[in-house]
């Protein structure tokens, strides 16, 4: 439930002005925009629902919605050094491009990239430059084009501060520089409680024509390879902060890690091997896996916070299809 920052009263649906005290609620603008788009999304869903009904598969539609609601999560893929930075101090938060520019952490960035990013961020209102971007995920290794660490966020931590867009927001940018424009159709945004129906609306033709299980559905919803242009996913816009306590699970992915090494690390995290941490870190160094060794150094902190950690064994192409 959302609350007004001024009077503390609950607000549902979320809005920018409180219906009780009449003052600004300070609810993030991307949340408000998604809430305002809900009637159009539900109109789209009604048409899909009718199609399932007409084909005698209404029960199938209901089962899909239930499955999605029970299994959805949000992930952000980041470089190992970014994750290591967050693990090093509970006060450190994950930052976006604008944060880095303000902190002068990025120099000589192409002004056209900044302008395009600002244009895309404007789609989410006045708070667009504050949000972090991720993806709806049912348990895959995520958007590997953005980093080998797929960080799953705790549902209970973000459910009231995340919105969704049917596609990557950059895909709605049309034209070439400097004559570019951005147009967002109605009915393609969602909040946590409506993202399951957004998912069904987006993929309902595939869902109707395919033999489904969790793996098939997961890879329909999120597909990623090394080239970001081929990524397909439902984009998540997460309001800050994203900090150590926000993390639920980490999948570490590297094509060069031998499967037996991945199994050894996973066994160590599950306390199913007698190997010592220092020996495991040395082993990482021997196969030139510096970052994995660095992550292992935070093993006690990760376990204490009940963060699940797994090294993915399968190869790139197999894991993203």
C-alpha positions as CSV (number, residue, x, y, z in Angstrom):
1,X,0.0,0.0,0.0
2,X,1.2,3.5,-0.8
3,X,1.1,6.4,1.7
4,X,1.1,10.1,1.5
5,X,4.4,11.6,2.8
6,X,2.6,14.6,4.3
7,X,-0.3,13.0,6.3
8,X,0.7,9.4,6.3
9,X,-2.7,8.1,5.1
10,X,-2.9,5.2,2.8
11,X,-3.5,5.9,-0.9
12,X,-4.9,3.4,-3.3
13,X,-4.6,3.8,-6.2
14,X,-1.4,5.8,-6.0
15,X,-1.6,9.4,-7.1
16,X,0.5,12.5,-7.0
17,X,-2.0,14.5,-4.9
18,X,-3.4,13.1,-1.6
19,X,-7.2,12.9,-1.6
20,X,-7.2,13.4,2.2
21,X,-4.8,16.3,2.8
22,X,-4.7,17.7,-0.7
23,X,-0.9,17.9,-0.7
24,X,1.7,16.2,-2.9
25,X,2.1,12.6,-1.9
26,X,5.8,12.2,-2.9
27,X,4.9,8.9,-4.6
28,X,7.3,8.4,-7.5
29,X,6.0,9.6,-10.8
30,X,6.6,6.3,-12.6
31,X,4.3,4.6,-10.1
32,X,1.6,7.2,-10.6
33,X,1.9,7.0,-14.4
34,X,1.5,3.2,-14.4
35,X,-1.5,3.5,-12.1
36,X,-3.2,5.9,-14.5
37,X,-2.6,3.5,-17.4
38,X,-4.3,0.6,-15.6
39,X,-7.7,1.0,-17.2
40,X,-6.2,0.8,-20.7
41,X,-4.2,-2.3,-19.7
42,X,-7.3,-4.0,-18.3
43,X,-9.1,-3.2,-21.6
44,X,-6.4,-5.0,-23.5
45,X,-6.5,-7.9,-21.1
46,X,-10.3,-8.2,-21.5
47,X,-9.8,-8.7,-25.2
48,X,-7.2,-11.4,-24.6
49,X,-9.4,-13.0,-22.0
50,X,-12.3,-13.2,-24.5
51,X,-10.0,-14.9,-27.0
52,X,-9.2,-17.6,-24.5
53,X,-12.9,-17.9,-23.7
54,X,-13.8,-18.3,-27.4
55,X,-11.2,-21.1,-27.8
56,X,-12.4,-22.9,-24.7
57,X,-9.3,-22.1,-22.7
58,X,-10.5,-19.6,-20.1
59,X,-9.3,-22.0,-17.4
60,X,-5.9,-21.9,-19.0
61,X,-5.8,-18.1,-18.9
62,X,-6.7,-18.2,-15.2
63,X,-4.0,-20.8,-14.5
64,X,-1.4,-18.7,-16.4
65,X,-2.2,-15.6,-14.4
66,X,-1.9,-17.5,-11.1
67,X,1.4,-19.1,-12.2
68,X,2.8,-15.7,-13.1
69,X,1.7,-14.0,-9.9
70,X,3.3,-16.8,-7.9
71,X,6.6,-16.8,-9.7
72,X,7.5,-13.2,-10.8
73,X,10.5,-11.4,-9.5
74,X,12.7,-8.5,-10.6
75,X,16.3,-8.7,-11.4
76,X,19.1,-6.3,-12.3
77,X,22.2,-7.5,-14.1
78,X,25.4,-5.7,-13.1
79,X,29.1,-6.1,-13.4
80,X,30.8,-8.0,-10.6
81,X,32.7,-4.9,-9.4
82,X,29.3,-3.1,-8.9
83,X,28.0,-6.0,-6.8
84,X,31.2,-6.3,-4.8
85,X,30.9,-2.6,-4.1
86,X,27.4,-3.0,-2.7
87,X,28.4,-6.1,-0.7
88,X,31.2,-4.1,0.9
89,X,29.0,-1.7,2.8
90,X,25.2,-1.8,3.6
91,X,25.1,2.0,3.1
92,X,26.2,1.8,-0.5
93,X,23.4,1.9,-3.1
94,X,23.2,0.9,-6.7
95,X,23.4,4.0,-8.9
96,X,22.2,4.9,-12.4
97,X,23.7,6.9,-15.2
98,X,22.6,10.3,-13.9
99,X,24.0,9.5,-10.4
100,X,27.4,8.7,-12.0
101,X,27.3,11.9,-14.1
102,X,26.4,14.1,-11.1
103,X,29.3,12.4,-9.1
104,X,31.6,13.0,-12.1
105,X,32.3,9.3,-12.2
106,X,31.9,9.2,-15.9
107,X,33.8,11.5,-18.2
108,X,33.7,12.3,-21.9
109,X,30.3,10.6,-22.4
110,X,28.7,11.3,-25.7
111,X,26.2,14.1,-25.2
112,X,23.8,12.3,-27.6
113,X,23.7,9.3,-25.3
114,X,22.8,11.5,-22.3
115,X,20.1,13.3,-24.3
116,X,18.6,10.1,-25.4
117,X,18.6,8.7,-21.9
118,X,16.9,11.9,-20.6
119,X,14.3,11.6,-23.3
120,X,13.6,8.0,-22.3
121,X,13.5,8.9,-18.6
122,X,11.0,11.6,-19.3
123,X,8.5,8.9,-20.1
124,X,8.3,8.2,-16.4
125,X,7.7,11.7,-15.3
126,X,9.6,14.1,-13.0
127,X,11.3,11.3,-11.1
128,X,12.5,9.6,-14.3
129,X,16.2,10.4,-13.7
130,X,16.2,8.8,-10.3
131,X,14.9,5.3,-11.2
132,X,17.0,2.1,-11.8
133,X,16.2,-0.3,-14.6
134,X,15.8,-4.0,-14.5
135,X,13.7,-6.8,-15.9
136,X,10.8,-9.1,-15.0
137,X,12.4,-12.4,-14.4
138,X,11.1,-15.9,-13.5
139,X,14.5,-17.3,-12.5
140,X,16.8,-17.0,-15.5
141,X,20.3,-15.5,-15.6
142,X,18.7,-12.3,-16.7
143,X,20.0,-9.6,-19.1
144,X,23.6,-10.9,-19.5
145,X,24.4,-8.1,-22.0
146,X,24.4,-5.8,-18.9
147,X,26.6,-7.9,-16.6
148,X,27.4,-11.4,-15.4
149,X,25.8,-11.0,-12.0
150,X,22.1,-11.4,-12.1
151,X,20.8,-9.8,-8.9
152,X,17.3,-10.7,-7.8
153,X,15.6,-8.2,-5.5
154,X,13.3,-9.0,-2.6
155,X,9.7,-8.9,-3.7
156,X,8.5,-7.5,-0.4
157,X,11.1,-4.7,-0.6
158,X,10.2,-3.4,-4.0
159,X,6.6,-4.3,-4.7
160,X,5.3,-0.8,-3.9
161,X,8.2,1.0,-5.7
162,X,8.4,-0.7,-9.1
163,X,6.6,-0.1,-12.3
164,X,6.8,-2.1,-15.6
165,X,6.8,-1.4,-19.3
166,X,5.9,-4.0,-21.9
167,X,9.3,-3.6,-23.7
168,X,12.7,-2.0,-23.2
169,X,11.9,1.8,-23.0
170,X,14.6,2.5,-25.6
171,X,12.6,0.4,-28.2
172,X,10.0,3.2,-28.3
173,X,12.6,5.7,-29.6
174,X,12.1,6.2,-33.3
175,X,14.2,8.0,-35.9
176,X,17.8,8.9,-36.0
177,X,19.7,11.7,-34.3
178,X,18.9,14.5,-34.1
179,X,15.4,13.8,-35.5
180,X,14.3,11.3,-32.9
181,X,11.0,11.0,-31.1
182,X,9.4,8.9,-28.4
183,X,5.9,7.6,-28.3
184,X,4.5,5.3,-25.6
185,X,1.1,3.6,-26.4
186,X,-1.6,3.4,-23.8
187,X,-2.1,0.2,-21.8
188,X,1.6,-1.0,-21.8
189,X,2.5,0.0,-18.2
190,X,1.9,-2.0,-15.0
191,X,2.4,-2.1,-11.3
192,X,3.3,-5.2,-9.2
193,X,-0.4,-6.3,-8.9
194,X,-1.0,-5.9,-12.7
195,X,2.3,-7.1,-14.3
196,X,1.0,-10.7,-14.6
197,X,-1.8,-9.5,-16.9
198,X,0.6,-7.3,-18.8
199,X,2.8,-10.4,-19.3
200,X,-0.2,-12.4,-20.6
201,X,-1.3,-9.6,-22.9
202,X,2.2,-9.3,-24.4
203,X,2.6,-13.1,-24.9
204,X,-0.9,-14.4,-25.2
205,X,-0.5,-15.6,-28.8
206,X,2.6,-17.6,-27.8
207,X,0.9,-18.9,-24.7
208,X,-2.0,-20.1,-26.7
209,X,0.1,-21.9,-29.3
210,X,2.9,-23.4,-27.2
211,X,3.4,-26.3,-24.9
212,X,4.3,-24.6,-21.7
213,X,6.3,-25.2,-18.6
214,X,8.2,-22.8,-16.3
215,X,11.4,-22.9,-18.4
216,X,9.6,-22.2,-21.7
217,X,7.6,-19.3,-20.1
218,X,10.7,-17.9,-18.4
219,X,12.6,-17.7,-21.7
220,X,9.6,-16.2,-23.5
221,X,9.5,-13.5,-21.0
222,X,13.2,-12.7,-20.9
223,X,15.7,-13.5,-23.6
224,X,19.2,-12.1,-23.6
225,X,22.5,-12.6,-25.4
226,X,25.7,-10.5,-25.6
227,X,24.1,-8.0,-28.0
228,X,21.7,-5.8,-26.2
229,X,19.7,-5.1,-29.4
230,X,18.5,-8.7,-29.4
231,X,17.3,-8.6,-25.8
232,X,13.6,-9.1,-25.3
233,X,12.0,-8.5,-21.9
234,X,9.5,-6.6,-19.8
235,X,11.3,-3.7,-18.4
236,X,11.2,-2.9,-14.6
237,X,11.7,0.7,-13.3
238,X,12.7,0.5,-9.7
239,X,12.6,3.5,-7.3
240,X,15.7,3.8,-5.1
241,X,17.4,2.8,-3.0
242,X,18.8,-0.6,-4.0
243,X,21.2,-1.6,-1.3
244,X,22.6,-4.7,0.3
245,X,19.4,-5.5,2.2
246,X,17.3,-5.3,-1.0
247,X,19.1,-8.3,-2.5
248,X,17.5,-11.7,-2.4
249,X,19.6,-13.9,-4.7
250,X,22.6,-13.7,-7.0
251,X,23.2,-15.8,-10.1
252,X,26.9,-15.5,-11.2
253,X,27.4,-16.3,-14.9
254,X,30.6,-16.9,-16.7
255,X,31.1,-19.0,-19.9
256,X,34.7,-19.8,-19.1
257,X,34.1,-21.3,-15.6
258,X,34.5,-25.1,-15.8
259,X,31.3,-26.9,-14.7
260,X,33.1,-28.8,-12.0
261,X,34.3,-25.5,-10.6
262,X,30.8,-24.1,-10.6
263,X,29.6,-27.2,-8.7
264,X,32.3,-26.9,-6.2
265,X,31.5,-23.3,-5.4
266,X,27.8,-24.1,-5.2
267,X,28.5,-27.0,-2.8
268,X,30.6,-24.8,-0.7
269,X,27.8,-22.2,-0.3
270,X,25.4,-25.0,0.6
271,X,28.0,-26.3,3.2
272,X,28.2,-29.6,1.3
273,X,32.0,-29.7,0.9
274,X,34.9,-29.5,3.3
275,X,37.1,-27.3,1.2
276,X,38.2,-24.1,2.9
277,X,37.4,-20.6,1.6
278,X,41.0,-19.6,1.1
279,X,41.7,-22.7,-1.0
280,X,38.6,-22.0,-3.1
281,X,39.7,-18.4,-3.7
282,X,43.1,-19.7,-4.8
283,X,41.4,-22.1,-7.1
284,X,39.5,-19.1,-8.6
285,X,42.7,-17.3,-9.2
286,X,44.2,-20.3,-10.9
287,X,41.5,-20.2,-13.6
288,X,41.7,-16.4,-13.8
289,X,38.4,-15.9,-12.1
290,X,39.3,-12.9,-10.0
291,X,35.8,-11.6,-9.5
292,X,34.4,-14.9,-8.4
293,X,37.2,-15.0,-5.8
294,X,36.3,-11.5,-4.7
295,X,32.7,-12.5,-4.3
296,X,33.7,-15.5,-2.2
297,X,35.4,-13.2,0.2
298,X,32.0,-11.9,1.1
299,X,30.6,-15.4,1.7
300,X,29.9,-14.9,5.4
301,X,28.1,-11.7,4.9
302,X,26.0,-13.2,2.1
303,X,25.1,-16.2,4.3
304,X,24.3,-14.0,7.3
305,X,21.9,-11.9,5.2
306,X,20.3,-15.1,3.8
307,X,21.2,-14.2,0.2
308,X,21.3,-17.2,-2.1
309,X,24.4,-17.4,-4.3
310,X,24.8,-19.7,-7.3
311,X,27.3,-20.0,-10.1
312,X,25.5,-21.0,-13.2
313,X,27.0,-24.0,-14.9
314,X,25.5,-23.9,-18.3
315,X,26.9,-22.2,-21.4
316,X,25.8,-18.8,-22.7
317,X,23.6,-19.8,-25.6
318,X,21.9,-22.7,-23.8
319,X,21.1,-20.6,-20.8
320,X,19.4,-17.8,-22.6
321,X,17.2,-19.7,-25.0
